[in-house]
């Protein structure tokens, strides 16, 4: 997904999965005809539960 250029961080196309993100970054993700815009609220190491992960970002917009 990332290497195909459908992910942007702060409006810049990301081509590597290792791209770093920081708090307040805005991610734009395109999956087919759906575009999601997400703001990063916090970062933590490792996998988190669904409930905790949901609090780490804000879904700003979903465009179909």
Beta strands, then each sheet from edge to edge (+ up, - down):
strand 1: 7-9
strand 2: 12-13
strand 3: 26-31
strand 4: 34-40
strand 5: 57-63
sheet 1: 2+ 1- 3+ 4- 5+
end
